[in-house]
Amino acid sequence: MPINKSAYRRYQIIDKLVRNKMKRFPTMTEIIDACWEKLKIDTSPETIQKDIAKMRESPPEGFDAPIYYDYKGKGYAYSDPDYELGGVSLTDIDIETIRESIEFIQTIGGSRISEKFNHAMEKILSTSLEFSTENTKQAILQTMNPPRSRGFEHFDLFYQACREKTPVSLVHYSYKKRNFSALTIHPFMIKEFENKWYVMGFSEKHNQIRTFGLDRVFDPFLLKKKYIPVEKSTREKEAHDYYGVFPIPNQKKQGVKIHVSALVTNYFEAYPIHESQLIKKEESGSSIISYNLIPTLELTRLFLSHGYHVKVIEPKWLIEFTDNLK
């Protein structure tokens, strides 16, 4: 459960009072008075006692704070004089930088981040004193934040499977065949493309590496069986040699050339679609753009989406393949 922001502010007040070497052993009354001065909220002794108990708990629920009541000093103290809540002392500049970073991650994150990341984000937000209503700034950055897609709830499971090299049993629905099939895959990568999520792995049924959209995956669970690894070179190819996720069958990495109008050349210059992209401009302003990659269905659809502005000139088979999709 995320830490309550108001509670954490009280933790910080308690921590500062206890660490104050000029006035040691703060009493319950002094802590309550400090909470009112800083937060302008009435705080009861019971609440402070619960806060102290929470601070003593082990992470992630608490902070392992070695706080105790000193009967001789008649107030609270740390048994470890070097202890500091959070373990890191931040300057105002540090806090402002973290605050801006959190705002940015919130903006671009949306449905792209897992539940665990959301939990961590909430914890960071709750521990930042800068996130008070009176200091809220007007948003100056807005990005597309699509609704969470079907199947994203399985993100954590597949992430764990990839990280721990664990096979997964699942039910896959084929949009083309309109049927369900049971599969066992050995996942090694999760990939996002155009706000859609995919898992890549060795499929026992197909006896090869396959890509599955999470929106078509149902009832996945981890299996206790031997994991079939995929060579590093193959994993790197899956990560870097595609634009998109579904390669055209029986095609290897190769050169692809397109002729692009002057208008659309500006688009490709501003938004390269692959690291191998090379643009050679002509006097008219149009250009020849070349790539070295594995052709995918998404690549051909991108070319077709620009209509007469983009024309495939190499290889010959891709010209025919693209024409058949029109």
PyMOL commands that set and color helices and strands:
alter all, ss='L'
color gray80, all
select helices_A, chain A and resi 5-19+28-39+45-56+92-112+115-126+133-135+152-164+214-216+232-240+262-270+297-305+307-309+316-325
alter helices_A, ss='H'
color red, helices_A
select strands_A, chain A and resi 67-70+75-78+168-174+179-193+196-203+208-213+217-222+254-260+278-281+287-293+310-314
alter strands_A, ss='S'
color yellow, strands_A
deselect
rebuild
show_as cartoon
